[in-house]
Amino acid sequence: MYYYELGDIVSLKKGHPCGENQWEILRKGTDMKLKCLGCGRQIWVSRMDFEKRVRKIKEGDKFVSIIHHEPEDQ
Ligand SMILES: [Zn+2]
């Protein structure tokens, strides 16, 4: 399981139909609530689906592969 914070921006295996593929994490838990940064639509995905679909996470001003993402304080 990877490490996320509320407010993190991630990209998924597939983007939103609006053409954007940047999502802000609004809630985390058994289900994750994500907001599309293109159109503002909010969706719920199960944690398991999220883990399978997430590809990159924004660190500073660039996206890095999720497999390289680690908590900042470890
Ligand atoms: Zn969208």
PDB file of the backbone (N, CA, C, O) and the ligand in Angstrom, with CONECT records:
HET     ZN  A 101       1
ATOM      1  N   MET A   1       0.842  -1.193   0.000  1.00  0.00           N
ATOM      2  CA  MET A   1       0.000   0.000   0.000  1.00  0.00           C
ATOM      3  C   MET A   1       0.877   1.244   0.000  1.00  0.00           C
ATOM      4  O   MET A   1       1.843   1.345   0.756  1.00  0.00           O
ATOM      5  N   TYR A   2       0.522   2.177  -0.856  1.00  0.00           N
ATOM      6  CA  TYR A   2       1.304   3.400  -0.956  1.00  0.00           C
ATOM      7  C   TYR A   2       0.803   4.445   0.035  1.00  0.00           C
ATOM      8  O   TYR A   2      -0.198   4.256   0.726  1.00  0.00           O
ATOM      9  N   TYR A   3       1.510   5.515   0.073  1.00  0.00           N
ATOM     10  CA  TYR A   3       1.256   6.555   1.057  1.00  0.00           C
ATOM     11  C   TYR A   3       0.690   7.791   0.373  1.00  0.00           C
ATOM     12  O   TYR A   3       1.284   8.326  -0.563  1.00  0.00           O
ATOM     13  N   TYR A   4      -0.455   8.232   0.848  1.00  0.00           N
ATOM     14  CA  TYR A   4      -1.080   9.424   0.267  1.00  0.00           C
ATOM     15  C   TYR A   4      -1.495  10.383   1.356  1.00  0.00           C
ATOM     16  O   TYR A   4      -1.734   9.995   2.499  1.00  0.00           O
ATOM     17  N   GLU A   5      -1.574  11.631   0.979  1.00  0.00           N
ATOM     18  CA  GLU A   5      -2.138  12.646   1.867  1.00  0.00           C
ATOM     19  C   GLU A   5      -3.355  13.258   1.188  1.00  0.00           C
ATOM     20  O   GLU A   5      -3.450  13.277  -0.039  1.00  0.00           O
ATOM     21  N   LEU A   6      -4.272  13.750   1.985  1.00  0.00           N
ATOM     22  CA  LEU A   6      -5.356  14.531   1.417  1.00  0.00           C
ATOM     23  C   LEU A   6      -4.748  15.730   0.687  1.00  0.00           C
ATOM     24  O   LEU A   6      -3.803  16.355   1.167  1.00  0.00           O
ATOM     25  N   GLY A   7      -5.304  16.032  -0.466  1.00  0.00           N
ATOM     26  CA  GLY A   7      -4.796  17.155  -1.244  1.00  0.00           C
ATOM     27  C   GLY A   7      -3.725  16.755  -2.251  1.00  0.00           C
ATOM     28  O   GLY A   7      -3.356  17.553  -3.113  1.00  0.00           O
ATOM     29  N   ASP A   8      -3.218  15.511  -2.148  1.00  0.00           N
ATOM     30  CA  ASP A   8      -2.259  15.054  -3.148  1.00  0.00           C
ATOM     31  C   ASP A   8      -2.923  15.015  -4.524  1.00  0.00           C
ATOM     32  O   ASP A   8      -4.115  14.734  -4.650  1.00  0.00           O
ATOM     33  N   ILE A   9      -2.121  15.303  -5.549  1.00  0.00           N
ATOM     34  CA  ILE A   9      -2.602  15.247  -6.925  1.00  0.00           C
ATOM     35  C   ILE A   9      -2.001  14.008  -7.579  1.00  0.00           C
ATOM     36  O   ILE A   9      -0.787  13.809  -7.568  1.00  0.00           O
ATOM     37  N   VAL A  10      -2.877  13.180  -8.148  1.00  0.00           N
ATOM     38  CA  VAL A  10      -2.400  11.948  -8.771  1.00  0.00           C
ATOM     39  C   VAL A  10      -2.914  11.844 -10.199  1.00  0.00           C
ATOM     40  O   VAL A  10      -3.888  12.497 -10.573  1.00  0.00           O
ATOM     41  N   SER A  11      -2.241  11.010 -10.993  1.00  0.00           N
ATOM     42  CA  SER A  11      -2.794  10.649 -12.292  1.00  0.00           C
ATOM     43  C   SER A  11      -3.067   9.156 -12.278  1.00  0.00           C
ATOM     44  O   SER A  11      -2.375   8.391 -11.606  1.00  0.00           O
ATOM     45  N   LEU A  12      -4.084   8.752 -13.028  1.00  0.00           N
ATOM     46  CA  LEU A  12      -4.539   7.363 -13.026  1.00  0.00           C
ATOM     47  C   LEU A  12      -4.234   6.696 -14.356  1.00  0.00           C
ATOM     48  O   LEU A  12      -3.832   7.342 -15.323  1.00  0.00           O
ATOM     49  N   LYS A  13      -4.437   5.395 -14.377  1.00  0.00           N
ATOM     50  CA  LYS A  13      -4.223   4.627 -15.610  1.00  0.00           C
ATOM     51  C   LYS A  13      -5.043   5.210 -16.752  1.00  0.00           C
ATOM     52  O   LYS A  13      -4.561   5.329 -17.878  1.00  0.00           O
ATOM     53  N   LYS A  14      -6.286   5.572 -16.450  1.00  0.00           N
ATOM     54  CA  LYS A  14      -7.130   6.226 -17.443  1.00  0.00           C
ATOM     55  C   LYS A  14      -7.574   7.572 -16.916  1.00  0.00           C
ATOM     56  O   LYS A  14      -7.937   7.705 -15.747  1.00  0.00           O
ATOM     57  N   GLY A  15      -7.544   8.565 -17.780  1.00  0.00           N
ATOM     58  CA  GLY A  15      -7.989   9.890 -17.379  1.00  0.00           C
ATOM     59  C   GLY A  15      -9.509   9.981 -17.379  1.00  0.00           C
ATOM     60  O   GLY A  15     -10.203   9.018 -17.705  1.00  0.00           O
ATOM     61  N   HIS A  16     -10.006  11.134 -17.014  1.00  0.00           N
ATOM     62  CA  HIS A  16     -11.440  11.384 -17.023  1.00  0.00           C
ATOM     63  C   HIS A  16     -11.900  11.608 -18.461  1.00  0.00           C
ATOM     64  O   HIS A  16     -11.115  12.078 -19.285  1.00  0.00           O
ATOM     65  N   PRO A  17     -13.142  11.285 -18.780  1.00  0.00           N
ATOM     66  CA  PRO A  17     -13.662  11.538 -20.140  1.00  0.00           C
ATOM     67  C   PRO A  17     -13.541  12.994 -20.585  1.00  0.00           C
ATOM     68  O   PRO A  17     -13.564  13.267 -21.785  1.00  0.00           O
ATOM     69  N   CYS A  18     -13.414  13.932 -19.648  1.00  0.00           N
ATOM     70  CA  CYS A  18     -13.282  15.342 -20.036  1.00  0.00           C
ATOM     71  C   CYS A  18     -11.898  15.620 -20.630  1.00  0.00           C
ATOM     72  O   CYS A  18     -11.671  16.699 -21.177  1.00  0.00           O
ATOM     73  N   GLY A  19     -10.970  14.660 -20.528  1.00  0.00           N
ATOM     74  CA  GLY A  19      -9.657  14.840 -21.130  1.00  0.00           C
ATOM     75  C   GLY A  19      -8.549  15.086 -20.117  1.00  0.00           C
ATOM     76  O   GLY A  19      -7.367  15.017 -20.453  1.00  0.00           O
ATOM     77  N   GLU A  20      -8.928  15.370 -18.888  1.00  0.00           N
ATOM     78  CA  GLU A  20      -7.938  15.644 -17.846  1.00  0.00           C
ATOM     79  C   GLU A  20      -7.538  14.323 -17.164  1.00  0.00           C
ATOM     80  O   GLU A  20      -8.325  13.381 -17.084  1.00  0.00           O
ATOM     81  N   ASN A  21      -6.304  14.290 -16.683  1.00  0.00           N
ATOM     82  CA  ASN A  21      -5.895  13.131 -15.884  1.00  0.00           C
ATOM     83  C   ASN A  21      -5.102  13.600 -14.668  1.00  0.00           C
ATOM     84  O   ASN A  21      -3.996  13.134 -14.393  1.00  0.00           O
ATOM     85  N   GLN A  22      -5.707  14.532 -13.960  1.00  0.00           N
ATOM     86  CA  GLN A  22      -5.147  14.950 -12.675  1.00  0.00           C
ATOM     87  C   GLN A  22      -6.291  14.956 -11.677  1.00  0.00           C
ATOM     88  O   GLN A  22      -7.343  15.549 -11.915  1.00  0.00           O
ATOM     89  N   TRP A  23      -6.068  14.293 -10.565  1.00  0.00           N
ATOM     90  CA  TRP A  23      -7.116  14.110  -9.562  1.00  0.00           C
ATOM     91  C   TRP A  23      -6.587  14.516  -8.198  1.00  0.00           C
ATOM     92  O   TRP A  23      -5.472  14.170  -7.808  1.00  0.00           O
ATOM     93  N   GLU A  24      -7.419  15.257  -7.491  1.00  0.00           N
ATOM     94  CA  GLU A  24      -7.058  15.617  -6.125  1.00  0.00           C
ATOM     95  C   GLU A  24      -7.734  14.651  -5.155  1.00  0.00           C
ATOM     96  O   GLU A  24      -8.911  14.328  -5.308  1.00  0.00           O
ATOM     97  N   ILE A  25      -6.986  14.198  -4.165  1.00  0.00           N
ATOM     98  CA  ILE A  25      -7.546  13.296  -3.156  1.00  0.00           C
ATOM     99  C   ILE A  25      -8.281  14.118  -2.098  1.00  0.00           C
ATOM    100  O   ILE A  25      -7.685  14.919  -1.378  1.00  0.00           O
ATOM    101  N   LEU A  26      -9.593  13.894  -2.030  1.00  0.00           N
ATOM    102  CA  LEU A  26     -10.417  14.651  -1.078  1.00  0.00           C
ATOM    103  C   LEU A  26     -10.687  13.862   0.192  1.00  0.00           C
ATOM    104  O   LEU A  26     -10.764  14.432   1.280  1.00  0.00           O
ATOM    105  N   ARG A  27     -10.828  12.562   0.051  1.00  0.00           N
ATOM    106  CA  ARG A  27     -11.069  11.698   1.205  1.00  0.00           C
ATOM    107  C   ARG A  27     -10.279  10.427   0.991  1.00  0.00           C
ATOM    108  O   ARG A  27     -10.076   9.998  -0.145  1.00  0.00           O
ATOM    109  N   LYS A  28      -9.838   9.830   2.065  1.00  0.00           N
ATOM    110  CA  LYS A  28      -9.182   8.532   1.929  1.00  0.00           C
ATOM    111  C   LYS A  28      -9.689   7.606   3.015  1.00  0.00           C
ATOM    112  O   LYS A  28     -10.109   8.033   4.091  1.00  0.00           O
ATOM    113  N   GLY A  29      -9.634   6.321   2.696  1.00  0.00           N
ATOM    114  CA  GLY A  29     -10.168   5.314   3.594  1.00  0.00           C
ATOM    115  C   GLY A  29     -10.468   4.081   2.777  1.00  0.00           C
ATOM    116  O   GLY A  29      -9.779   3.799   1.796  1.00  0.00           O
ATOM    117  N   THR A  30     -11.494   3.339   3.171  1.00  0.00           N
ATOM    118  CA  THR A  30     -11.890   2.162   2.399  1.00  0.00           C
ATOM    119  C   THR A  30     -12.272   2.575   0.984  1.00  0.00           C
ATOM    120  O   THR A  30     -11.994   1.870   0.014  1.00  0.00           O
ATOM    121  N   ASP A  31     -12.917   3.734   0.890  1.00  0.00           N
ATOM    122  CA  ASP A  31     -13.201   4.346  -0.409  1.00  0.00           C
ATOM    123  C   ASP A  31     -12.481   5.682  -0.483  1.00  0.00           C
ATOM    124  O   ASP A  31     -12.340   6.398   0.508  1.00  0.00           O
ATOM    125  N   MET A  32     -12.030   5.993  -1.693  1.00  0.00           N
ATOM    126  CA  MET A  32     -11.298   7.231  -1.926  1.00  0.00           C
ATOM    127  C   MET A  32     -12.193   8.184  -2.704  1.00  0.00           C
ATOM    128  O   MET A  32     -12.850   7.775  -3.661  1.00  0.00           O
ATOM    129  N   LYS A  33     -12.223   9.435  -2.307  1.00  0.00           N
ATOM    130  CA  LYS A  33     -12.964  10.432  -3.060  1.00  0.00           C
ATOM    131  C   LYS A  33     -11.959  11.286  -3.821  1.00  0.00           C
ATOM    132  O   LYS A  33     -11.029  11.849  -3.242  1.00  0.00           O
ATOM    133  N   LEU A  34     -12.165  11.368  -5.120  1.00  0.00           N
ATOM    134  CA  LEU A  34     -11.245  12.092  -5.988  1.00  0.00           C
ATOM    135  C   LEU A  34     -11.992  13.189  -6.722  1.00  0.00           C
ATOM    136  O   LEU A  34     -13.168  13.045  -7.058  1.00  0.00           O
ATOM    137  N   LYS A  35     -11.291  14.289  -6.966  1.00  0.00           N
ATOM    138  CA  LYS A  35     -11.870  15.367  -7.763  1.00  0.00           C
ATOM    139  C   LYS A  35     -11.049  15.555  -9.023  1.00  0.00           C
ATOM    140  O   LYS A  35      -9.830  15.717  -8.967  1.00  0.00           O
ATOM    141  N   CYS A  36     -11.725  15.532 -10.155  1.00  0.00           N
ATOM    142  CA  CYS A  36     -11.066  15.801 -11.429  1.00  0.00           C
ATOM    143  C   CYS A  36     -10.706  17.282 -11.489  1.00  0.00           C
ATOM    144  O   CYS A  36     -11.555  18.146 -11.273  1.00  0.00           O
ATOM    145  N   LEU A  37      -9.440  17.564 -11.783  1.00  0.00           N
ATOM    146  CA  LEU A  37      -9.010  18.960 -11.839  1.00  0.00           C
ATOM    147  C   LEU A  37      -9.367  19.612 -13.166  1.00  0.00           C
ATOM    148  O   LEU A  37      -9.185  20.818 -13.337  1.00  0.00           O
ATOM    149  N   GLY A  38      -9.878  18.811 -14.114  1.00  0.00           N
ATOM    150  CA  GLY A  38     -10.295  19.383 -15.389  1.00  0.00           C
ATOM    151  C   GLY A  38     -11.675  20.000 -15.295  1.00  0.00           C
ATOM    152  O   GLY A  38     -11.877  21.149 -15.688  1.00  0.00           O
ATOM    153  N   CYS A  39     -12.622  19.238 -14.775  1.00  0.00           N
ATOM    154  CA  CYS A  39     -14.018  19.674 -14.786  1.00  0.00           C
ATOM    155  C   CYS A  39     -14.620  19.790 -13.389  1.00  0.00           C
ATOM    156  O   CYS A  39     -15.743  20.271 -13.235  1.00  0.00           O
ATOM    157  N   GLY A  40     -13.885  19.354 -12.379  1.00  0.00           N
ATOM    158  CA  GLY A  40     -14.379  19.496 -11.018  1.00  0.00           C
ATOM    159  C   GLY A  40     -15.277  18.375 -10.539  1.00  0.00           C
ATOM    160  O   GLY A  40     -15.719  18.378  -9.390  1.00  0.00           O
ATOM    161  N   ARG A  41     -15.553  17.410 -11.417  1.00  0.00           N
ATOM    162  CA  ARG A  41     -16.396  16.279 -11.037  1.00  0.00           C
ATOM    163  C   ARG A  41     -15.737  15.474  -9.915  1.00  0.00           C
ATOM    164  O   ARG A  41     -14.525  15.257  -9.924  1.00  0.00           O
ATOM    165  N   GLN A  42     -16.541  15.038  -8.957  1.00  0.00           N
ATOM    166  CA  GLN A  42     -16.011  14.233  -7.858  1.00  0.00           C
ATOM    167  C   GLN A  42     -16.504  12.802  -7.998  1.00  0.00           C
ATOM    168  O   GLN A  42     -17.675  12.560  -8.291  1.00  0.00           O
ATOM    169  N   ILE A  43     -15.598  11.864  -7.787  1.00  0.00           N
ATOM    170  CA  ILE A  43     -15.958  10.456  -7.909  1.00  0.00           C
ATOM    171  C   ILE A  43     -15.478   9.697  -6.675  1.00  0.00           C
ATOM    172  O   ILE A  43     -14.555  10.126  -5.982  1.00  0.00           O
ATOM    173  N   TRP A  44     -16.123   8.565  -6.419  1.00  0.00           N
ATOM    174  CA  TRP A  44     -15.670   7.647  -5.387  1.00  0.00           C
ATOM    175  C   TRP A  44     -15.102   6.406  -6.054  1.00  0.00           C
ATOM    176  O   TRP A  44     -15.697   5.876  -6.993  1.00  0.00           O
ATOM    177  N   VAL A  45     -13.968   5.945  -5.581  1.00  0.00           N
ATOM    178  CA  VAL A  45     -13.443   4.661  -6.029  1.00  0.00           C
ATOM    179  C   VAL A  45     -13.017   3.886  -4.788  1.00  0.00           C
ATOM    180  O   VAL A  45     -12.605   4.472  -3.787  1.00  0.00           O
ATOM    181  N   SER A  46     -13.121   2.563  -4.868  1.00  0.00           N
ATOM    182  CA  SER A  46     -12.675   1.761  -3.732  1.00  0.00           C
ATOM    183  C   SER A  46     -11.161   1.885  -3.608  1.00  0.00           C
ATOM    184  O   SER A  46     -10.459   2.130  -4.589  1.00  0.00           O
ATOM    185  N   ARG A  47     -10.686   1.716  -2.414  1.00  0.00           N
ATOM    186  CA  ARG A  47      -9.240   1.805  -2.183  1.00  0.00           C
ATOM    187  C   ARG A  47      -8.506   0.808  -3.081  1.00  0.00           C
ATOM    188  O   ARG A  47      -7.444   1.112  -3.625  1.00  0.00           O
ATOM    189  N   MET A  48      -9.088  -0.385  -3.228  1.00  0.00           N
ATOM    190  CA  MET A  48      -8.435  -1.417  -4.046  1.00  0.00           C
ATOM    191  C   MET A  48      -8.349  -0.967  -5.505  1.00  0.00           C
ATOM    192  O   MET A  48      -7.306  -1.118  -6.141  1.00  0.00           O
ATOM    193  N   ASP A  49      -9.444  -0.414  -6.038  1.00  0.00           N
ATOM    194  CA  ASP A  49      -9.425   0.087  -7.410  1.00  0.00           C
ATOM    195  C   ASP A  49      -8.440   1.236  -7.554  1.00  0.00           C
ATOM    196  O   ASP A  49      -7.704   1.327  -8.537  1.00  0.00           O
ATOM    197  N   PHE A  50      -8.441   2.110  -6.555  1.00  0.00           N
ATOM    198  CA  PHE A  50      -7.523   3.243  -6.602  1.00  0.00           C
ATOM    199  C   PHE A  50      -6.077   2.755  -6.679  1.00  0.00           C
ATOM    200  O   PHE A  50      -5.293   3.237  -7.497  1.00  0.00           O
ATOM    201  N   GLU A  51      -5.736   1.801  -5.828  1.00  0.00           N
ATOM    202  CA  GLU A  51      -4.355   1.287  -5.802  1.00  0.00           C
ATOM    203  C   GLU A  51      -3.968   0.683  -7.155  1.00  0.00           C
ATOM    204  O   GLU A  51      -2.820   0.781  -7.587  1.00  0.00           O
ATOM    205  N   LYS A  52      -4.948   0.059  -7.811  1.00  0.00           N
ATOM    206  CA  LYS A  52      -4.663  -0.555  -9.113  1.00  0.00           C
ATOM    207  C   LYS A  52      -4.530   0.484 -10.219  1.00  0.00           C
ATOM    208  O   LYS A  52      -3.784   0.290 -11.179  1.00  0.00           O
ATOM    209  N   ARG A  53      -5.265   1.598 -10.074  1.00  0.00           N
ATOM    210  CA  ARG A  53      -5.347   2.571 -11.174  1.00  0.00           C
ATOM    211  C   ARG A  53      -4.359   3.721 -11.062  1.00  0.00           C
ATOM    212  O   ARG A  53      -4.056   4.369 -12.064  1.00  0.00           O
ATOM    213  N   VAL A  54      -3.853   3.986  -9.870  1.00  0.00           N
ATOM    214  CA  VAL A  54      -2.987   5.144  -9.710  1.00  0.00           C
ATOM    215  C   VAL A  54      -1.641   4.876 -10.380  1.00  0.00           C
ATOM    216  O   VAL A  54      -1.091   3.780 -10.275  1.00  0.00           O
ATOM    217  N   ARG A  55      -1.120   5.887 -11.066  1.00  0.00           N
ATOM    218  CA  ARG A  55       0.143   5.737 -11.793  1.00  0.00           C
ATOM    219  C   ARG A  55       1.216   6.704 -11.313  1.00  0.00           C
ATOM    220  O   ARG A  55       2.371   6.327 -11.113  1.00  0.00           O
ATOM    221  N   LYS A  56       0.813   7.954 -11.133  1.00  0.00           N
ATOM    222  CA  LYS A  56       1.801   8.965 -10.769  1.00  0.00           C
ATOM    223  C   LYS A  56       1.243   9.876  -9.695  1.00  0.00           C
ATOM    224  O   LYS A  56       0.032   9.998  -9.511  1.00  0.00           O
ATOM    225  N   ILE A  57       2.158  10.505  -9.000  1.00  0.00           N
ATOM    226  CA  ILE A  57       1.751  11.461  -7.973  1.00  0.00           C
ATOM    227  C   ILE A  57       2.589  12.720  -8.133  1.00  0.00           C
ATOM    228  O   ILE A  57       3.763  12.664  -8.498  1.00  0.00           O
ATOM    229  N   LYS A  58       1.965  13.847  -7.853  1.00  0.00           N
ATOM    230  CA  LYS A  58       2.649  15.117  -8.048  1.00  0.00           C
ATOM    231  C   LYS A  58       3.520  15.426  -6.829  1.00  0.00           C
ATOM    232  O   LYS A  58       3.050  15.444  -5.692  1.00  0.00           O
ATOM    233  N   GLU A  59       4.778  15.665  -7.100  1.00  0.00           N
ATOM    234  CA  GLU A  59       5.705  16.092  -6.045  1.00  0.00           C
ATOM    235  C   GLU A  59       6.292  17.421  -6.496  1.00  0.00           C
ATOM    236  O   GLU A  59       7.001  17.485  -7.500  1.00  0.00           O
ATOM    237  N   GLY A  60       6.000  18.465  -5.764  1.00  0.00           N
ATOM    238  CA  GLY A  60       6.404  19.797  -6.195  1.00  0.00           C
ATOM    239  C   GLY A  60       5.650  20.143  -7.462  1.00  0.00           C
ATOM    240  O   GLY A  60       4.420  20.172  -7.466  1.00  0.00           O
ATOM    241  N   ASP A  61       6.380  20.408  -8.541  1.00  0.00           N
ATOM    242  CA  ASP A  61       5.697  20.782  -9.784  1.00  0.00           C
ATOM    243  C   ASP A  61       5.799  19.695 -10.844  1.00  0.00           C
ATOM    244  O   ASP A  61       5.512  19.942 -12.016  1.00  0.00           O
ATOM    245  N   LYS A  62       6.211  18.476 -10.438  1.00  0.00           N
ATOM    246  CA  LYS A  62       6.287  17.413 -11.444  1.00  0.00           C
ATOM    247  C   LYS A  62       5.652  16.127 -10.920  1.00  0.00           C
ATOM    248  O   LYS A  62       5.515  15.917  -9.715  1.00  0.00           O
ATOM    249  N   PHE A  63       5.269  15.272 -11.878  1.00  0.00           N
ATOM    250  CA  PHE A  63       4.698  13.984 -11.520  1.00  0.00           C
ATOM    251  C   PHE A  63       5.791  12.924 -11.487  1.00  0.00           C
ATOM    252  O   PHE A  63       6.645  12.864 -12.372  1.00  0.00           O
ATOM    253  N   VAL A  64       5.750  12.096 -10.461  1.00  0.00           N
ATOM    254  CA  VAL A  64       6.697  10.988 -10.363  1.00  0.00           C
ATOM    255  C   VAL A  64       5.902   9.691 -10.269  1.00  0.00           C
ATOM    256  O   VAL A  64       4.768   9.665  -9.792  1.00  0.00           O
ATOM    257  N   SER A  65       6.525   8.627 -10.733  1.00  0.00           N
ATOM    258  CA  SER A  65       5.874   7.326 -10.661  1.00  0.00           C
ATOM    259  C   SER A  65       5.577   6.976  -9.209  1.00  0.00           C
ATOM    260  O   SER A  65       6.384   7.227  -8.313  1.00  0.00           O
ATOM    261  N   ILE A  66       4.410   6.395  -8.999  1.00  0.00           N
ATOM    262  CA  ILE A  66       3.953   6.119  -7.647  1.00  0.00           C
ATOM    263  C   ILE A  66       4.914   5.162  -6.918  1.00  0.00           C
ATOM    264  O   ILE A  66       5.011   5.186  -5.691  1.00  0.00           O
ATOM    265  N   ILE A  67       5.611   4.331  -7.679  1.00  0.00           N
ATOM    266  CA  ILE A  67       6.495   3.362  -7.017  1.00  0.00           C
ATOM    267  C   ILE A  67       7.714   4.036  -6.395  1.00  0.00           C
ATOM    268  O   ILE A  67       8.420   3.433  -5.587  1.00  0.00           O
ATOM    269  N   HIS A  68       7.954   5.289  -6.776  1.00  0.00           N
ATOM    270  CA  HIS A  68       9.091   6.005  -6.200  1.00  0.00           C
ATOM    271  C   HIS A  68       8.664   6.953  -5.079  1.00  0.00           C
ATOM    272  O   HIS A  68       9.483   7.653  -4.484  1.00  0.00           O
ATOM    273  N   HIS A  69       7.357   6.952  -4.810  1.00  0.00           N
ATOM    274  CA  HIS A  69       6.830   7.908  -3.836  1.00  0.00           C
ATOM    275  C   HIS A  69       6.884   7.319  -2.436  1.00  0.00           C
ATOM    276  O   HIS A  69       6.392   6.218  -2.192  1.00  0.00           O
ATOM    277  N   GLU A  70       7.483   8.060  -1.528  1.00  0.00           N
ATOM    278  CA  GLU A  70       7.569   7.605  -0.140  1.00  0.00           C
ATOM    279  C   GLU A  70       7.254   8.775   0.778  1.00  0.00           C
ATOM    280  O   GLU A  70       7.379   9.939   0.397  1.00  0.00           O
ATOM    281  N   PRO A  71       6.846   8.442   1.990  1.00  0.00           N
ATOM    282  CA  PRO A  71       6.568   9.522   2.949  1.00  0.00           C
ATOM    283  C   PRO A  71       7.790  10.407   3.126  1.00  0.00           C
ATOM    284  O   PRO A  71       8.923   9.925   3.132  1.00  0.00           O
ATOM    285  N   GLU A  72       7.554  11.697   3.270  1.00  0.00           N
ATOM    286  CA  GLU A  72       8.665  12.633   3.358  1.00  0.00           C
ATOM    287  C   GLU A  72       9.467  12.478   4.642  1.00  0.00           C
ATOM    288  O   GLU A  72      10.648  12.821   4.683  1.00  0.00           O
ATOM    289  N   ASP A  73       8.839  11.970   5.676  1.00  0.00           N
ATOM    290  CA  ASP A  73       9.527  11.926   6.965  1.00  0.00           C
ATOM    291  C   ASP A  73      10.097  10.544   7.276  1.00  0.00           C
ATOM    292  O   ASP A  73      10.309  10.207   8.441  1.00  0.00           O
ATOM    293  N   GLN A  74      10.344   9.747   6.242  1.00  0.00           N
ATOM    294  CA  GLN A  74      10.965   8.441   6.491  1.00  0.00           C
ATOM    295  C   GLN A  74      12.199   8.279   5.619  1.00  0.00           C
ATOM    296  O   GLN A  74      12.867   7.246   5.679  1.00  0.00           O
TER     297      GLN A  74
HETATM  298 ZN    ZN A 101     -13.076  15.763 -15.680  1.00  0.00          ZN2+
END
